[in-house]
Amino acid sequence: MPDLAGRTGRKVKDFGTEGGIAVKVATPKGAERIARFGVELARKRKAQRKPGKITGVTKSNVMPRTDGLCQETAEPIVRETGGLQFEHFHVDDAARRLVRFPRPWTSSSA
């Protein structure tokens, strides 16, 4: 494991042997691939007379360099396709909405 450090300067080894470390890699190419897959799926659903909408859920408020990249990449791709709606929620808000208002989130393909 490389000798990684966080923004505070604490090194991975400073956390001891308990717990875990997660490293997230996000690239524009990967974000674009995921967004285009979502667009294709939404188009197929729209052809079946279902809502043509893509909902992005990220932690871009606390992880701007990774999740922010995904949000910034996906939104223009969805908007340029035309005929599809795009909405974005931060994960905490999305979880709250899912519990409080489950009907709009229900996928009829499941």
C-alpha positions as a Markdown table, in Angstrom:
| # | Residue | x | y | z |
|---|---|---|---|---|
| 1 | Met | 0.0 | 0.0 | 0.0 |
| 2 | Pro | 1.4 | 3.4 | -0.9 |
| 3 | Asp | 2.1 | 5.9 | 1.9 |
| 4 | Leu | -1.0 | 8.0 | 1.3 |
| 5 | Ala | -2.0 | 11.0 | 3.3 |
| 6 | Gly | -5.3 | 12.9 | 3.7 |
| 7 | Arg | -5.9 | 16.6 | 3.5 |
| 8 | Thr | -5.0 | 16.9 | 7.2 |
| 9 | Gly | -1.7 | 15.2 | 6.6 |
| 10 | Arg | -2.6 | 12.0 | 8.6 |
| 11 | Lys | -1.0 | 9.0 | 6.9 |
| 12 | Val | -2.8 | 5.7 | 6.4 |
| 13 | Lys | -0.5 | 4.0 | 8.9 |
| 14 | Asp | -1.7 | 6.6 | 11.6 |
| 15 | Phe | -5.1 | 4.9 | 11.6 |
| 16 | Gly | -3.8 | 1.6 | 12.9 |
| 17 | Thr | -4.7 | -1.9 | 11.7 |
| 18 | Glu | -8.4 | -1.6 | 12.5 |
| 19 | Gly | -10.9 | -0.3 | 10.0 |
| 20 | Gly | -10.4 | 0.1 | 6.3 |
| 21 | Ile | -9.2 | 2.5 | 3.7 |
| 22 | Ala | -11.1 | 3.2 | 0.5 |
| 23 | Val | -9.5 | 4.8 | -2.6 |
| 24 | Lys | -11.8 | 6.1 | -5.3 |
| 25 | Val | -10.7 | 6.6 | -8.8 |
| 26 | Ala | -12.9 | 8.6 | -11.2 |
| 27 | Thr | -12.1 | 9.6 | -14.7 |
| 28 | Pro | -13.9 | 11.7 | -17.3 |
| 29 | Lys | -14.0 | 8.7 | -19.6 |
| 30 | Gly | -15.5 | 6.4 | -17.0 |
| 31 | Ala | -18.1 | 9.1 | -16.0 |
| 32 | Glu | -19.0 | 9.5 | -19.6 |
| 33 | Arg | -19.4 | 5.8 | -20.2 |
| 34 | Ile | -21.8 | 5.6 | -17.2 |
| 35 | Ala | -23.8 | 8.6 | -18.3 |
| 36 | Arg | -24.2 | 7.3 | -21.9 |
| 37 | Phe | -25.4 | 3.9 | -20.5 |
| 38 | Gly | -28.0 | 5.8 | -18.4 |
| 39 | Val | -29.1 | 7.7 | -21.5 |
| 40 | Glu | -29.5 | 4.5 | -23.5 |
| 41 | Leu | -31.5 | 3.0 | -20.7 |
| 42 | Ala | -33.7 | 6.1 | -20.3 |
| 43 | Arg | -34.4 | 6.1 | -24.1 |
| 44 | Lys | -35.5 | 2.5 | -24.0 |
| 45 | Arg | -37.8 | 3.2 | -21.0 |
| 46 | Lys | -39.2 | 6.3 | -22.8 |
| 47 | Ala | -40.0 | 4.2 | -25.9 |
| 48 | Gln | -42.1 | 2.0 | -23.6 |
| 49 | Arg | -44.0 | 5.1 | -22.5 |
| 50 | Lys | -42.3 | 5.4 | -19.2 |
| 51 | Pro | -40.6 | 8.6 | -17.9 |
| 52 | Gly | -37.5 | 9.6 | -19.8 |
| 53 | Lys | -35.6 | 10.8 | -16.8 |
| 54 | Ile | -32.1 | 10.3 | -15.3 |
| 55 | Thr | -31.5 | 10.9 | -11.7 |
| 56 | Gly | -27.9 | 11.4 | -10.6 |
| 57 | Val | -27.1 | 10.7 | -7.0 |
| 58 | Thr | -23.6 | 11.7 | -5.8 |
| 59 | Lys | -21.7 | 13.0 | -2.8 |
| 60 | Ser | -20.4 | 15.9 | -4.9 |
| 61 | Asn | -20.8 | 18.3 | -1.9 |
| 62 | Val | -18.1 | 16.5 | 0.0 |
| 63 | Met | -16.2 | 14.7 | -2.8 |
| 64 | Pro | -16.0 | 17.4 | -5.5 |
| 65 | Arg | -13.0 | 16.0 | -7.4 |
| 66 | Thr | -14.6 | 12.5 | -7.9 |
| 67 | Asp | -18.3 | 12.7 | -7.5 |
| 68 | Gly | -18.3 | 16.3 | -8.7 |
| 69 | Leu | -16.6 | 15.1 | -11.9 |
| 70 | Cys | -19.3 | 12.6 | -12.4 |
| 71 | Gln | -22.1 | 15.2 | -12.0 |
| 72 | Glu | -20.3 | 17.7 | -14.2 |
| 73 | Thr | -19.8 | 15.1 | -16.9 |
| 74 | Ala | -23.2 | 13.4 | -16.8 |
| 75 | Glu | -25.5 | 16.5 | -16.9 |
| 76 | Pro | -24.4 | 17.9 | -20.3 |
| 77 | Ile | -24.4 | 14.4 | -21.9 |
| 78 | Val | -28.0 | 13.9 | -20.8 |
| 79 | Arg | -29.1 | 17.4 | -21.8 |
| 80 | Glu | -27.5 | 17.2 | -25.3 |
| 81 | Thr | -29.5 | 14.1 | -26.1 |
| 82 | Gly | -32.7 | 16.0 | -26.0 |
| 83 | Gly | -36.0 | 14.7 | -24.8 |
| 84 | Leu | -34.7 | 13.4 | -21.4 |
| 85 | Gln | -34.9 | 15.1 | -18.1 |
| 86 | Phe | -31.9 | 15.2 | -15.7 |
| 87 | Glu | -32.1 | 15.8 | -12.0 |
| 88 | His | -29.4 | 15.6 | -9.3 |
| 89 | Phe | -29.5 | 14.9 | -5.6 |
| 90 | His | -26.8 | 14.6 | -3.0 |
| 91 | Val | -27.0 | 11.1 | -1.5 |
| 92 | Asp | -28.3 | 12.1 | 1.9 |
| 93 | Asp | -31.2 | 14.1 | 0.3 |
| 94 | Ala | -31.9 | 11.2 | -2.1 |
| 95 | Ala | -32.1 | 8.7 | 0.8 |
| 96 | Arg | -34.6 | 11.0 | 2.6 |
| 97 | Arg | -36.7 | 11.4 | -0.6 |
| 98 | Leu | -36.7 | 7.7 | -1.2 |
| 99 | Val | -38.0 | 7.0 | 2.3 |
| 100 | Arg | -40.5 | 9.9 | 2.3 |
| 101 | Phe | -41.7 | 9.8 | -1.3 |
| 102 | Pro | -41.0 | 6.2 | -2.6 |
| 103 | Arg | -43.5 | 6.3 | -5.5 |
| 104 | Pro | -41.6 | 8.6 | -7.9 |
| 105 | Trp | -38.4 | 6.5 | -7.4 |
| 106 | Thr | -40.1 | 3.2 | -8.2 |
| 107 | Ser | -38.8 | 1.5 | -11.3 |
| 108 | Ser | -41.3 | -0.6 | -13.1 |
| 109 | Ser | -38.6 | -2.6 | -14.8 |
| 110 | Ala | -37.6 | -4.3 | -11.5 |
